[in-house]
């Protein structure tokens, strides 16, 4: 298996793909749920003054939370897979020995 900076590049690419995939799936689920719940299309730009304030705040809170959680969970799963494949966590996720 690759070592050093190659492992770092492998992890960077692997975690990026996992996070982007999770964010895409979360966004599709969120869009569908928003339409079913509110009967409206999700706001394309919550900062637009034509979007009602309650809708902008709700969209920002719900979408931000759901997408961040999906990305975090996907990255954790990717780290578990990486660890099983290489025998160690990526350097970016290893605990600081001083802590």
C-alpha positions in Angstrom: 0.0 0.0 0.0 1.1 3.6 -0.5 2.9 5.4 2.3 3.6 8.9 3.5 2.2 11.7 1.3 0.6 9.1 -0.9 -1.5 7.9 2.0 -2.3 11.6 2.8 -3.5 12.1 -0.8 -5.4 8.9 -0.8 -7.2 9.9 2.4 -7.9 13.4 1.1 -9.5 12.1 -2.0 -11.4 9.3 -0.2 -12.8 11.6 2.4 -13.7 14.3 -0.1 -15.7 11.8 -2.2 -17.5 10.4 0.9 -18.4 13.9 2.1 -19.6 15.2 -1.2 -21.6 12.0 -1.8 -23.2 12.3 1.6 -24.0 16.0 1.1 -25.6 15.3 -2.2 -27.8 12.6 -0.8 -28.7 14.7 2.2 -29.6 17.6 0.0 -32.0 15.4 -2.1 -33.6 14.0 1.0 -33.9 17.5 2.4 -35.4 19.0 -0.8 -38.0 16.2 -0.9 -38.9 16.5 2.7 -39.1 20.3 2.5 -41.6 20.0 -0.4 -43.7 17.4 1.4 -43.8 19.4 4.6 -44.2 22.9 3.4 -45.7 22.4 -0.1 -43.1 24.8 -1.4 -39.8 24.5 -3.3 -36.9 25.1 -1.0 -35.5 28.6 -1.2 -32.7 28.8 -3.8 -31.2 31.8 -2.0 -32.3 32.3 1.6 -30.7 35.7 1.7 -33.1 36.9 -1.0 -35.4 39.5 0.6 -38.4 38.0 -1.3 -38.0 34.8 0.8 -40.0 35.0 4.0 -37.7 35.3 7.0 -39.1 32.3 8.8 -38.6 30.2 5.7 -35.0 31.5 5.2 -34.1 30.8 8.9 -35.7 27.3 8.9 -34.0 26.3 5.6 -30.6 27.6 6.8 -30.9 25.8 10.2 -32.3 22.5 8.9 -30.2 22.2 5.7 -27.0 23.3 7.5 -27.5 20.8 10.3 -28.5 17.9 8.1 -25.7 18.4 5.5 -23.1 18.8 8.2 -24.2 15.7 10.0 -24.3 13.6 6.8 -20.8 14.8 5.9 -19.4 14.0 9.4 -21.0 10.6 9.4 -19.7 9.8 5.9 -16.2 10.9 6.9 -16.2 8.8 10.0 -17.3 5.7 7.9 -14.5 6.5 5.4 -12.0 6.7 8.3 -13.1 3.3 9.6 -12.7 1.8 6.1 -9.3 3.5 5.7 -8.2 2.2 9.0 -9.3 -1.4 8.2 -7.6 -1.2 4.8 -4.3 0.3 6.0 -4.1 -0.7 9.7 -4.0 2.9 10.9 -6.1 6.1 10.9 -5.1 8.8 8.4 -2.5 11.2 9.9 -5.1 14.0 10.0 -7.3 12.0 12.3 -4.7 10.5 14.6 -4.7 11.7 18.2 -2.1 14.2 19.3 0.2 12.2 21.6 0.6 15.3 23.9 -3.1 15.3 24.8 
